[in-house]
Each structure stands twice: as C-alpha cells, then as structure tokens.
Amino acid sequence: MRDKALLSLVTILASLLAAATVQAQGGTGYPTDDEVNRIAKQLYCPVCPNTPLDVCETKACQDWRAQIRDQLAQGWSEEQIIGYFVDQYGERVLAEPRRGGFTSLVWILPVLAVALGVTVALQVVRGWRQRAKSPLTAEEPVAELPPETLARLEQELRELR
Amino acid sequence: MIGDIGLIALVLGFLLSVYAAAAAAYGGHTGRSALVESARNAVLGAFGMLTLAVLSLVYSLVTLDFSRAYVADVSSRAMSSFLRATALWGGQAGSILFWAWIMAGFVAIVSLRKWDRDRELMPWVIAVAMGTTTFYVGLSVFVSNPFAKLWLEQGANELTPAVFRPENAVPYVPEDGQGLNPLLRHFGMILHPPTTYVGFTGFVIPFAFAMAALITGKSSQDDWILTTRRWTLLAWVFLSIGLILGGRWAYDVLGWGGFWGWDPVENAMLMPWLTGTAFVHSVMIQEKRGMLKVWNMILIILTYALVIFGTFITRTGLVSSVHAFAKSALGPAFFLFIGVTFLASMGLLFRRLDTLRADHELQGLLSRETVFLLQNVLFLAITFAVFWGTVFPMISELFTGTRISVGPPYYQKVTGPLFAGLVLLMSMAPVFAWRRQSVQLLFRSLAPPFLFSLLAGGLWAYGHRQHPGSALALWLVSFAILAVIFEFWKGVQARMRALGESALVALSRLLARNRRRYGGYLVHLGVVMIGLAFAGDAFFKQETQGPLRQGESLNLAGYSLRYEGLRQYYGSDGREVLEATTSLYKDGRLIRQLMPRRDYFVVQQQPMTVPGVYSTLGEDVYVLLVGWEEIGLQSATFKMYINPLINWAWLGGALLVLGTVVAAWPSSGATASAGYALRATQRAAAMGQGD
C-alpha cells in the first residue's frame, strides 16, 4: 500500500517536473488549436494553390499544422516559425506579401495609381472650369429645382399631353 | 447520332457567325444594306444552329452518351436528370459552348429589336458582337469541342478525346461517367455560371454599340448610351447576382467560414463588375450633361477586356486557383484575342478623340460631375489594385523567379480604405446638384443624416472601444443608410404636402414616378447592407477550434457547443457521410442542434465540408467538423466561427436586384414616350444654352 502511494507520488512529481520544463520552454504549456491557427492563418498552403494553411484539409497541411504545434511546444516564436516556413518552401507561403525588395511593388503601385488618378481627375476638372470661365461658352447659372418640383412639372406636362 | 447532329450544328453555327461578322462589316463599310440584312439573317441562323448544338449536348448529357468525352467527364448515372442537364456548364467545353450560345442569343435579340432605330450603327454592332461570338464558337469547334468522342489508341494506356477517329483507334464507351464535381452540386453553383455568363456577355452589347459609334463617327452623339442603358443594367445586375451566388456557394460549401476569399477567380469576376459599376454611373453624366465621353469609352472598353480576361482566367488556369476546375490549352488564343481587341478598340478611340468633346462645362468645383469623377477614380483604383494583386505572382515569377502569394490581407489593406471612400461618396453624391452645388444647400441636405450617423457611430465607438476601426465603418454605413432614408423621407413629405397623399401612397407613387432615381437609392441601400456584412467580417469575426470528447463543450462569445456524437452513413449519390451531432447553447439555454458534416465522394476522391449553421440577423454561428478519431468516433475536433452580420450580405443582394428592376423596368408606352420627349426637350434646351 505504502509502496503504491510512494510510486504515485513519484509519478506525479515526475510529470509535474516534465510539465514544468514544457512550461518553461513554451511559455503556456501545450499549444492549443487556436494558437496553431493564429500562425497558420498567416501562411498559405505550400502545395494547394491559394488556400490559407489554417483551413486547408489535405493531409500535408495537417502535418504542417502539427509541425507548427511542435515548434510552438518547443518554444519557437511566431517569427521563427514563419521564417522557417519561408526558408523551407519559399516566399509563396506568406499570405501577406512582403514589403521589401521587388515584392514591395505590389504595395507601392496601387498607391501611385490612386495619386495619379486623383491628379488626372483634378486636371480634368480644371479643364472644365477653364472653359467655363472663357466668356464665349459661359452659361447662365441655372437655378436648381428640387426634385419634387421637377417631378410635379413632369407630371403636369404629362397630363397636358 | 443526336450528338453528331449537335456537332454539325456547331460547325454550321461557326460558319454562320464568321459570315455574319464579315458580311456586316463589309456591308457597313460599303453601305450595301442587302449585305447587312443578310448578316442579320446569318445571326439568327447562327443562334438557331447553336441552340440545336446546346440542345443535343443536353440530350447527350441526360441520356448518358458516354462515348462523348465531355459527357463521361461531367455526367454520371447517379446524378438526377436535372443535375445532368446543368452539367452543360459544369465543365470547360460545355461552358464555352453555353457562353457562345447566350452571346449569339443576345446579338439576335439586339438585331431584331433595334433594327429600325439604329440603322447606321447596326452593321458594326453585329460585326463587333458576332466577332466576339465567333471567337467563342471557334474555341468550341477547334480547341475545346464538347462533342469530342473517347478513343482507345492501339498500345496506348490512356484514352484520347478527339472529334474524328485517330489512326488505329477504336471507340471507347466507359460504363459510367465521372459525374459533376461534387462541390458544384449546390444551388448557388448551379445558378452561378448562367447568371455570370449573362452578365459577362451582356456587357458585350454596350461595347459593340460603343465601337459602332466610334467606327461610324457617330460618337459625337450619345445615342449608343441611351440605346444600351437597359442592356448595361441587365448585364450589371446579372453579374451582381452571379457574385452574390458565388459568395453564398463558398460560404455553404468551401468550409472556410467566409464568403469572399480574394481568390483570383473571384477577382476576375469582381473587376468587370467594378468597371461596369463605374460605367453605369458615369454614363449618367454623358446622358445628362454630355461630359466624360472619352472616359465612358475607356470604361466600356476596359469592362469588355476584363470580361474576356475573366473567362480567360477561369477557363485556362493561368492563375492557379481553387476555382480552376478546368485547365487547358486555351491560353494563347485568349491572350491574342484580348490583346488584339483591346489595342484595336483603344486605337479606334484615339482616332475619334475629336468627336468626344464635352458639350458642357463646369460651373462649380462642388458639383455632381466632380463627385462622379472622383467616384470613377476610386472604382478604377480598386480595379487596378485587384488586377495588380491578381497578376503580381506571375510578374514576380517572371522577373525574379520567386513565386509569391498575394492573399486577403493585401486586398483588405489596399482596397478597404478605397471602398470606404466610395461609400462616403455614395452617401453624398445623390444630394449634389448638376453644374453647381451651393454649400449651404449641401449642408442643409446632409446635416440631419450626418448628425444622426455621428451619434450612432459615437455610441458604437463607446460600446466597442477595443475596435476603433469598427466605429468608422459603422459611422460610414449609418451615414449612407440615413442619407438614403432622408432622401425618401423628403420626397414623401413633399408629395404629402403638395398633393395631400397618405404616406404609403406617396411612397409608392414616388417610387413609380422617379423609378431611376429611387430604384438607384434602393440599389445603394443594398450595397451598404453588403458593406455591413464586410465590416462585420473585418472587425468582429471570431473563431476557435478544439478537440472534444463526447459531452464536452467548446465555448465562444457566449455560445457553447456540446459534442453529442458522430455517425457514419452512405448517401445515395456515392458519398460517404460523417455527421456530427452537436448542441448549441447560448447562456446555458439550448438553441438548436447543429449537424456539421464531412462528405467524401468516393469516385471523385473529393471531400466536402458542410457546416452546421445557426443564422440570425445579428450573427451566424458556423460550425465545421475538422477532425475525428478514426476508431470508435469518441472524440472529434470542431472549428467554430462567429460570423457577424453576414445575413445582411444576402438581404442586401436581394434589395440590389429589386432596386435594379425598379430602375430598369420598361415604362408603359405612354410614360416612356413622355419621358423621352421630356428628355429631348431638356437636351435641346441645354444645347441652346450651351451655344
């Protein structure tokens, strides 16, 4: 009886110790699915086209998620894990393209396009304005009628016909 | 036998299309009306032949003529007759024929309806539209023939699909077909291709009219815009329906908890919708004020190019994607066609640039014209960002050799602010007057919705301090909604005061008398509701995942999901079903049982994740079965999403369709001609002023 109690105590102590080591390494114990998914969400499946890793159902992706879990358990940081996947499978695993090197073009060009578009639009408006200012084409300012009045007018016109 | 008739009809349809395009162009060029008339008859003949081809293909699909490669590919004994018929657009070869058939049908309708009214434009409309049709019919005949048969060549261990018997080959008839891709057996996906194709092909009609106007030099008049207004709206609304159905399908079938994933194929469809939406708005300036003519030409050319690009992407698998169900050698043909048509139409535009001068000028910087121009810029900027993100992986691979991914975070970050800007413009634009807007009036019209929305946004911000971005989104959405409601209220009030009508009568008459205006407002309201769903998705989506033993629960946002059990059975259509029973509790009270499933289609080796969904106006609880213990089925892993406000996307979609119908429904004869006469006088008056 006493032997059994002693054995249980030792077992419990040993597992607590083991748990403590994991705790020390991982910070939060065994990683949950949510922690794995948080990282997997930022990655694309390296084999299936355009599928985020957190929702991909293939066997390969399940293994990759398990790998993330192991790495988290070993205390890897988010950056380390993502860096590892980029090293292994190339930049295409990143869901969000990088902001450096050639890839930065994907971010810069839309901004330039907006700037260009606004500039062109301003030019167009200025062109309209300048022609309006020249005396030959200047129009009489027309009083804007409220839509209800216009509707009335239309209605009465129709009844006249 | 029936299939052979279809093949012959298809080839005849091709020859007639070629003849129609050529005869119309030559007749238009030389002014020989007999030739043009013959071209029109050829259009009708081509449509008849393509109809025959489509019918015979449907017949082969329903009666399971497995000697045909296409039938063996997409039809199967297990499928119902209805599903077999819809397999017409379930694969590449069939969908290209289907596309060509719709296109030819549209050209036939146009050439019958507009024959007398647009005599000068007609030859070129037929030439351009039938040219496009010819391209698709040609693909169907030469590259991806739906009537090709299966052959077993001597010594080969694979089947060869070919129209004619290859040397030393014997015909091969499989026992059963592959059947439609299981993922496509959903109402959204059954209706998605036809609506999308109607939308895509519908935009070819205004494009053809635009080109005809440029070719004949009649582009200084705005007739092409008035003639095609309804076609444009039809194309636009069908494209919108296609997008919404596609989103619904993704939500129900793809099992990633969302309705829009910025997949290349979704983008391919979104881009023509964006430029098409810009076009629908921008033509109003031309119609009312004779301005932005060049801009409108560019918009319709872009829309047309993006429509072809859209089919190119979906049908060639150039951009690898979950949607690219069919891959083939269509690439070069499409590439050439897009390049040639785009350059030709832009060249034509430059040649006729002088005919596209604005009739009027601007009096005030603050005016509806300016707002519309800004809105155009935003639409084009979003289109560019989407296009750039879609093609950038290829560009990167081409220049640096590294393939990269451009995922949802890019699109959300880049287009999010631009869409927000659009919603803001959308709330204010209807209040702006043409020509010049007095600041005072603007303030008076916008102050009530602005103040109320500020209040709503402020309250929201106070309640949800942890999501500051969401307050901005909510303010925008409520501003847009209130602005529309206020417009309605003003109109109803005016009628009630002036005509003594009751509120309901006033509202219905207001809608009936100003259908374009108030139908447009309804569309705006629908779009804002869809925007609400996107805002919910962006700011308040929550998810959790975890393994559960029987009786254990997963908790998220006040909901608790208890795992009751798992059972396995075989479905009638060749699927192995693994179905979990779970109970959803909110605050300790049982709401209902949810049954998320994992179906596995044995023949196609295709898994399908069917979510269990509890759906309310406020939020959806969306549960997926993502893992299970193979033996004993004692424990399983679930993923649970809270998808806020997602129902508003579908409701908004319905309102959008309703609004478009209100705006585009043909007027009864008398009202229409009265309206036409009024517009004519208005235009004459406006021109008189301009001189």
Contacts between the chains, C-beta under 8 A, distances in Angstrom:
chain1	res1	chain2	res2	distance
A	32	B	546	6.7
A	33	B	544	7.7
A	33	B	545	3.8
A	33	B	546	5.3
A	33	B	547	7.4
A	33	B	637	7.0
A	33	B	639	7.9
A	34	B	543	7.7
A	34	B	544	5.4
A	34	B	545	5.9
A	34	B	546	7.5
A	37	B	543	7.3
A	37	B	545	5.9
A	44	B	405	4.6
A	44	B	407	6.2
A	48	B	322	7.6
A	49	B	320	3.7
A	49	B	321	5.8
A	49	B	322	6.7
A	49	B	324	7.7
A	50	B	261	7.8
A	50	B	263	5.5
A	50	B	264	6.7
A	50	B	320	7.0
A	50	B	321	5.4
A	50	B	322	5.9
A	50	B	405	7.1
A	50	B	407	7.7
A	51	B	322	6.3
A	52	B	256	7.2
A	52	B	407	6.9
A	52	B	408	7.9
A	55	B	255	7.1
A	55	B	256	3.9
A	55	B	257	7.4
A	57	B	255	7.6
A	57	B	607	6.1
A	57	B	609	6.9
A	57	B	626	7.6
A	62	B	627	7.9
A	90	B	402	6.2
A	90	B	403	6.8
A	91	B	402	5.4
A	91	B	403	7.6
A	91	B	404	4.8
A	91	B	405	7.9
A	92	B	393	7.5
A	92	B	402	7.5
A	92	B	403	4.7
A	92	B	404	5.3
A	92	B	405	4.9
A	93	B	405	7.1
A	94	B	404	7.0
A	94	B	405	6.2
A	94	B	407	7.8
A	95	B	405	6.3
A	95	B	407	3.4
A	95	B	408	6.9
A	95	B	409	5.9
A	96	B	407	6.1
A	96	B	409	3.8
A	96	B	410	6.0
A	97	B	392	7.5
A	97	B	404	5.5
A	97	B	405	7.1
A	97	B	406	5.4
A	97	B	407	7.9
A	97	B	410	5.9
A	98	B	404	7.7
A	102	B	396	6.4
A	102	B	399	6.6
A	102	B	400	5.0
A	103	B	396	6.6
A	103	B	404	5.8
A	105	B	392	7.5
A	106	B	388	6.4
A	106	B	389	6.5
A	106	B	392	4.6
A	106	B	396	7.9
A	106	B	406	6.2
A	106	B	410	6.8
A	107	B	410	7.6
A	107	B	414	7.4
A	109	B	384	7.8
A	109	B	388	5.6
A	110	B	381	6.9
A	110	B	384	6.3
A	110	B	385	4.0
A	110	B	388	6.0
A	110	B	414	5.1
A	113	B	380	7.9
A	113	B	381	5.4
A	113	B	384	4.6
A	113	B	385	7.2
A	113	B	388	7.9
A	114	B	377	7.6
A	114	B	381	4.6
A	114	B	418	7.2
A	117	B	377	4.0
A	117	B	378	7.9
A	117	B	380	6.1
A	117	B	381	5.3
A	118	B	374	7.9
A	118	B	377	6.0
A	120	B	377	7.6
A	121	B	373	4.9
A	121	B	374	6.2
A	121	B	376	7.6
A	121	B	377	4.9
A	124	B	373	6.3
A	125	B	362	6.5
A	125	B	365	6.6
A	125	B	369	7.9
A	125	B	370	5.7
A	125	B	373	6.5
A	128	B	291	7.3
A	128	B	358	7.0
A	128	B	361	5.2
A	128	B	362	3.6
A	128	B	369	7.3
A	129	B	361	7.3
A	129	B	362	5.5
A	129	B	365	7.0
A	131	B	358	8.0
A	131	B	361	4.5
A	132	B	361	3.5
A	132	B	362	5.5
A	132	B	363	5.7
A	137	B	361	5.9
A	137	B	690	7.2
A	139	B	360	7.4
A	139	B	361	7.1
A	139	B	363	6.8
A	139	B	435	7.9
A	139	B	689	5.5
A	139	B	690	6.7
A	140	B	689	6.6
A	141	B	363	6.4
A	141	B	435	7.8
A	141	B	436	6.8
A	142	B	435	6.6
A	142	B	689	7.6
A	144	B	433	4.4
A	144	B	434	7.8
A	144	B	435	7.7
A	144	B	436	7.8
A	144	B	441	7.7
A	146	B	494	7.5
A	147	B	491	6.9
A	147	B	514	7.1
A	147	B	517	7.0
A	148	B	490	7.4
A	148	B	491	6.1
A	148	B	494	3.4
A	148	B	495	6.9
A	148	B	498	7.0
A	151	B	491	7.9
A	151	B	510	7.9
A	151	B	513	5.7
A	151	B	514	5.9
A	152	B	498	6.6
A	154	B	513	7.5
A	154	B	674	7.9
A	154	B	675	7.8
A	154	B	678	6.2
A	155	B	513	6.9
A	157	B	674	7.2
A	157	B	678	6.3
A	158	B	670	8.0
A	158	B	671	7.3
A	158	B	674	4.8
A	161	B	674	6.3
